[in-house]
């Protein structure tokens, strides 16, 4: 049959083969041998003289494909031969024929048959579309899956030859504990016992000549150390930062043996790289890495639980589920932050939550006080459930077209109620730090879903009041959370992006609505059908214009402080600088209102607020300098009413207030040089300013 023996043809006219060229006869270029060579029985001598291939090996790639096809055809014939044992039996009604398996076809043989057919189908992934074209080179020794992934997901190159040596084992355990307490509790995509086995193998190979550690052992241990060091980094370029860079460089030595398609270990390796990219945004692209991990995960079928009839161990099933849900959580978080599409839809996945079976055994060495004490899996499950709710409303409101909805608030109230119920259902035994981490995610989700979007271009006054209050709460809690010296929940560069987005929404909702929002009067919610979910309860808002005015300025200050802290930590001070420019006109308007009220009441200058007026005091380690802005044209210089001592890392962020609040005196613009001489794109996609050649790093 023609379909069983297809002819391989080129996609365009080609040069004559060597025999036809020497004989000066017409050559049709048919593959694997031209018609003239077939008629003369010289098929083996038919070869192209294309300059793209070495003489004597011109058709080696075609021959490889032909050999592969022959192998697949033999396996297909074997599978069809086994299917012959399934005979059709006529139904008594004569309308439908059923295939009834013979008694000799056991359950084991059926599973083997299904597995072999799946392997056969997956083998077609090695074939390349239009591979017979003369301009196709194929994969060479210089190109591999690992090189392709890393080249697509690398921003700035790592320093060449810089490798951090492995620390002593007791020091490594302390560093690894930081990873497990801050990152692993949220994204447990590998087994604890298997990681400790890798750790043992790596350190045993260092102390003995015979190495038993696999490339994945070295890769995973190094990346965990790198993530832990980055998590403890105070500013870009400090000791923890340099240690992390050295560990990543050491891990990538094994990338060729680890980043290979077709294994769960490869997906885990990409998740480790993605987790590191969230803390070091300069060297790796988190969007590209989670996209590659998602496609590799789907290729392995991890987005579907295996059927009940499948023979799979509980440990392997648990690992599959862990890997899928961590990929899911990373993908949803990255897409929401960067306003991009998901790598795969919820409808395409059907995987139960992990940790449904008994917990894996804790390795004996973990019983020692010097080793990690594993925490409950509840935090990870809570995070996965939140990501599912976020995925639902993000798909409906941001990925289902751009035509405005006639009545979007039933959808929004339903989503807000689901997230509110999720937060209320959190365990009471959860640590305060982890609960704060979840509350920040909840507040950010509220702001995100209530803000204007293509499907909801108009924001109702009630929703504007909610955004105003949620932004103030977010700024307060993020400031306290970011200043915690002992963190038990991960902070990443995504938090800097969330802070900037929250600040932008606060500015947009307050500009043009100052009188109504500062009055503290919350309007009625928009009307929705009776069977719809109720709107979120209105937060308590003081009906004091002066107090709300102070709360607004405090919110802007706190957001600026957070951006300054994160900018110092990750080397992106331009995020704070851009927010300064964005909020400059609003701050000027708010300060004008302050001075008008003080002038009308004939009272001397006094603080806009004190710590008791705020929702909660700022962290005691980073107090703010309170200053009142003189009205334009005035030459009255007011001294700060509170003059605390700043820690060195906050000296940068406080300079912003001096430039704003001493507005009558010309201020010199502070310039900040980014590490590596440039900064990445901001959340809106515009290019950040690059430092000039005369700029110096002031810290």
SULWO-V606927 format. One record per residue. N is the residue number from 1. RES is the residue in one small letter. PSI is psi in whole degrees, -180 to 180 (NA if undefined). Layout:
N&RES&PSI, N&RES&PSI
This chain:
1&x&151, 2&x&-39, 3&x&-25, 4&x&-26, 5&x&73, 6&x&149, 7&x&130, 8&x&117, 9&x&151, 10&x&162, 11&x&-2, 12&x&163, 13&x&142, 14&x&174, 15&x&162, 16&x&157, 17&x&172, 18&x&-42, 19&x&-45, 20&x&-34, 21&x&-43, 22&x&-34, 23&x&-9, 24&x&48, 25&x&163, 26&x&136, 27&x&127, 28&x&-5, 29&x&18, 30&x&145, 31&x&145, 32&x&-10, 33&x&144, 34&x&167, 35&x&-39, 36&x&-42, 37&x&-35, 38&x&-43, 39&x&-32, 40&x&2, 41&x&25, 42&x&39, 43&x&-37, 44&x&-23, 45&x&-4, 46&x&114, 47&x&149, 48&x&154, 49&x&34, 50&x&140, 51&x&-11, 52&x&-12, 53&x&151, 54&x&149, 55&x&133, 56&x&-15, 57&x&31, 58&x&-39, 59&x&28, 60&x&-36, 61&x&-42, 62&x&-42, 63&x&-36, 64&x&-42, 65&x&-42, 66&x&-42, 67&x&-40, 68&x&-41, 69&x&-41, 70&x&-40, 71&x&-43, 72&x&-37, 73&x&-40, 74&x&-42, 75&x&-34, 76&x&-41, 77&x&-39, 78&x&-41, 79&x&-40, 80&x&-35, 81&x&-39, 82&x&-32, 83&x&-15, 84&x&-20, 85&x&-10, 86&x&109, 87&x&145, 88&x&138, 89&x&126, 90&x&137, 91&x&152, 92&x&-31, 93&x&-19, 94&x&5, 95&x&-35, 96&x&139, 97&x&134, 98&x&145, 99&x&112, 100&x&122, 101&x&146, 102&x&162, 103&x&-24, 104&x&-13, 105&x&97, 106&x&169, 107&x&-36, 108&x&-44, 109&x&-34, 110&x&-39, 111&x&-40, 112&x&-40, 113&x&-45, 114&x&-39, 115&x&-41, 116&x&-38, 117&x&-41, 118&x&-42, 119&x&-38, 120&x&-45, 121&x&-41, 122&x&-25, 123&x&-25, 124&x&-15, 125&x&-18, 126&x&-18, 127&x&147, 128&x&134, 129&x&133, 130&x&37, 131&x&-14, 132&x&-2, 133&x&144, 134&x&-18, 135&x&13, 136&x&122, 137&x&-27, 138&x&179, 139&x&132, 140&x&178, 141&x&-23, 142&x&-6, 143&x&135, 144&x&172, 145&x&-43, 146&x&-44, 147&x&-39, 148&x&-45, 149&x&-47, 150&x&-38, 151&x&-33, 152&x&-24, 153&x&7, 154&x&132, 155&x&-83, 156&x&138, 157&x&145, 158&x&152, 159&x&135, 160&x&133, 161&x&5, 162&x&109, 163&x&131, 164&x&125, 165&x&154, 166&x&132, 167&x&167, 168&x&151, 169&x&-41, 170&x&-35, 171&x&-38, 172&x&-38, 173&x&-40, 174&x&-43, 175&x&-41, 176&x&-34, 177&x&-39, 178&x&-40, 179&x&-47, 180&x&-35, 181&x&-22, 182&x&-32, 183&x&-46, 184&x&-32, 185&x&-24, 186&x&-36, 187&x&80, 188&x&76, 189&x&16, 190&x&166, 191&x&138, 192&x&-44, 193&x&-38, 194&x&-33, 195&x&-41, 196&x&-31, 197&x&-40, 198&x&-40, 199&x&-43, 200&x&-44, 201&x&-40, 202&x&-46, 203&x&-29, 204&x&-37, 205&x&-26, 206&x&-30, 207&x&-10, 208&x&159, 209&x&-35, 210&x&111, 211&x&126, 212&x&1, 213&x&134, 214&x&165, 215&x&-37, 216&x&-34, 217&x&-50, 218&x&-43, 219&x&-49, 220&x&-42, 221&x&-44, 222&x&-43, 223&x&-38, 224&x&-42, 225&x&-39, 226&x&-44, 227&x&-42, 228&x&-43, 229&x&-41, 230&x&-35, 231&x&-25, 232&x&5, 233&x&134, 234&x&-39, 235&x&155, 236&x&125, 237&x&-5, 238&x&-175, 239&x&-41, 240&x&-38, 241&x&-47, 242&x&-37, 243&x&-40, 244&x&-43, 245&x&-43, 246&x&-38, 247&x&-39, 248&x&-43, 249&x&-40, 250&x&-35, 251&x&-39, 252&x&-12, 253&x&-30, 254&x&11, 255&x&-39, 256&x&-31, 257&x&-12, 258&x&-46, 259&x&81, 260&x&139, 261&x&149, 262&x&15, 263&x&147, 264&x&-33, 265&x&-35, 266&x&-40, 267&x&-42, 268&x&-39, 269&x&-42, 270&x&-33, 271&x&-38, 272&x&-43, 273&x&-41, 274&x&-42, 275&x&-39, 276&x&-38, 277&x&-24, 278&x&-21, 279&x&-25, 280&x&83, 281&x&-5, 282&x&-33, 283&x&-28, 284&x&149, 285&x&111, 286&x&-35, 287&x&-46, 288&x&-38, 289&x&-43, 290&x&-28, 291&x&-44, 292&x&-41, 293&x&-38, 294&x&-44, 295&x&-39, 296&x&-37, 297&x&-45, 298&x&-38, 299&x&-33, 300&x&-6, 301&x&20, 302&x&-12, 303&x&2, 304&x&130, 305&x&140, 306&x&154, 307&x&159, 308&x&-28, 309&x&-13, 310&x&141, 311&x&100, 312&x&137, 313&x&158, 314&x&-37, 315&x&-42, 316&x&-40, 317&x&-41, 318&x&-41, 319&x&-41, 320&x&-45, 321&x&-40, 322&x&-48, 323&x&-45, 324&x&-50, 325&x&-29, 326&x&-40, 327&x&-43, 328&x&-49, 329&x&-44, 330&x&-42, 331&x&-44, 332&x&-43, 333&x&-45, 334&x&-41, 335&x&-42, 336&x&-42, 337&x&-43, 338&x&6, 339&x&51, 340&x&173, 341&x&153, 342&x&155, 343&x&-27, 344&x&156, 345&x&162, 346&x&-34, 347&x&-24, 348&x&-9, 349&x&147, 350&x&82, 351&x&130, 352&x&157, 353&x&149, 354&x&-178, 355&x&22, 356&x&-24, 357&x&-180, 358&x&148, 359&x&149, 360&x&152, 361&x&137, 362&x&132, 363&x&148, 364&x&-36, 365&x&-18, 366&x&-15, 367&x&-20, 368&x&145, 369&x&-17, 370&x&-2, 371&x&174, 372&x&135, 373&x&117, 374&x&144, 375&x&173, 376&x&156, 377&x&2, 378&x&-36, 379&x&-42, 380&x&-43, 381&x&-43, 382&x&-40, 383&x&-41, 384&x&-40, 385&x&-38, 386&x&-42, 387&x&-34, 388&x&-43, 389&x&-44, 390&x&-40, 391&x&-36, 392&x&-51, 393&x&-28, 394&x&-39, 395&x&-42, 396&x&-36, 397&x&-20, 398&x&-12, 399&x&16, 400&x&40, 401&x&171, 402&x&6, 403&x&127, 404&x&141, 405&x&143, 406&x&-34, 407&x&86, 408&x&-16, 409&x&-29, 410&x&-39, 411&x&-42, 412&x&-44, 413&x&-38, 414&x&-43, 415&x&-41, 416&x&-39, 417&x&-40, 418&x&-43, 419&x&-36, 420&x&-43, 421&x&-36, 422&x&-44, 423&x&-39, 424&x&-31, 425&x&3, 426&x&150, 427&x&139, 428&x&-19, 429&x&0, 430&x&144, 431&x&154, 432&x&-35, 433&x&-43, 434&x&-38, 435&x&-39, 436&x&-41, 437&x&-44, 438&x&-37, 439&x&-36, 440&x&-41, 441&x&-38, 442&x&-48, 443&x&-41, 444&x&-39, 445&x&-41, 446&x&-49, 447&x&-41, 448&x&-47, 449&x&-25, 450&x&-18, 451&x&165, 452&x&145, 453&x&168, 454&x&-34, 455&x&-9, 456&x&75, 457&x&-23, 458&x&128, 459&x&124, 460&x&152, 461&x&-37, 462&x&-43, 463&x&-34, 464&x&-40, 465&x&-39, 466&x&-44, 467&x&-43, 468&x&-47, 469&x&-40, 470&x&-36, 471&x&-41, 472&x&-44, 473&x&-41, 474&x&-45, 475&x&-41, 476&x&-48, 477&x&-37, 478&x&-37, 479&x&-46, 480&x&-40, 481&x&-40, 482&x&-24, 483&x&3, 484&x&127, 485&x&-34, 486&x&104, 487&x&137, 488&x&22, 489&x&143, 490&x&140, 491&x&131, 492&x&178, 493&x&-22, 494&x&-32, 495&x&-36, 496&x&-40, 497&x&-37, 498&x&-41, 499&x&-44, 500&x&-44, 501&x&-41, 502&x&-43, 503&x&-40, 504&x&-43, 505&x&-37, 506&x&-43, 507&x&-46, 508&x&-39, 509&x&-28, 510&x&-33, 511&x&127, 512&x&-10, 513&x&28, 514&x&-48, 515&x&-46, 516&x&-45, 517&x&-37, 518&x&-19, 519&x&-23, 520&x&1, 521&x&120, 522&x&123, 523&x&171, 524&x&148, 525&x&157, 526&x&150, 527&x&138, 528&x&163, 529&x&155, 530&x&-37, 531&x&7, 532&x&163, 533&x&149, 534&x&155, 535&x&161, 536&x&144, 537&x&139, 538&x&129, 539&x&156, 540&x&122, 541&x&124, 542&x&134, 543&x&59, 544&x&111, 545&x&-44, 546&x&-40, 547&x&-42, 548&x&-32, 549&x&-44, 550&x&-39, 551&x&-36, 552&x&-46, 553&x&-37, 554&x&-41, 555&x&-46, 556&x&-40, 557&x&-44, 558&x&-43, 559&x&-39, 560&x&-40, 561&x&-43, 562&x&-44, 563&x&-35, 564&x&-42, 565&x&-46, 566&x&-36, 567&x&-39, 568&x&-36, 569&x&-40, 570&x&4, 571&x&29, 572&x&66, 573&x&-19, 574&x&-21, 575&x&-45, 576&x&-41, 577&x&-39, 578&x&-39, 579&x&-34, 580&x&-48, 581&x&-40, 582&x&-36, 583&x&0, 584&x&-48, 585&x&-38, 586&x&-43, 587&x&-40, 588&x&-42, 589&x&-42, 590&x&-41, 591&x&-32, 592&x&-41, 593&x&-38, 594&x&-48, 595&x&-33, 596&x&-41, 597&x&-37, 598&x&-37, 599&x&-39, 600&x&-27, 601&x&-4, 602&x&41, 603&x&149, 604&x&164, 605&x&137, 606&x&167, 607&x&143, 608&x&-32, 609&x&165, 610&x&179, 611&x&-29, 612&x&-26, 613&x&-24, 614&x&167, 615&x&-41, 616&x&151, 617&x&153, 618&x&167, 619&x&136, 620&x&-19, 621&x&-18, 622&x&66, 623&x&157, 624&x&151, 625&x&119, 626&x&124, 627&x&146, 628&x&137, 629&x&127, 630&x&150, 631&x&155, 632&x&140, 633&x&-16, 634&x&146, 635&x&23, 636&x&121, 637&x&121, 638&x&134, 639&x&154, 640&x&137, 641&x&-22, 642&x&124, 643&x&80, 644&x&174, 645&x&126, 646&x&141, 647&x&155, 648&x&-38, 649&x&-13, 650&x&3, 651&x&-32, 652&x&-49, 653&x&-28, 654&x&-19, 655&x&-25, 656&x&-41, 657&x&-36, 658&x&-41, 659&x&-29, 660&x&-46, 661&x&-19, 662&x&55, 663&x&-19, 664&x&-17, 665&x&128, 666&x&132, 667&x&144, 668&x&130, 669&x&128, 670&x&135, 671&x&138, 672&x&123, 673&x&131, 674&x&150, 675&x&146, 676&x&8, 677&x&7, 678&x&168, 679&x&159, 680&x&-177, 681&x&146, 682&x&-178, 683&x&-25, 684&x&-1, 685&x&-1, 686&x&155, 687&x&133, 688&x&160, 689&x&141, 690&x&139, 691&x&144, 692&x&174, 693&x&-19, 694&x&-1, 695&x&149, 696&x&155, 697&x&116, 698&x&5, 699&x&NA
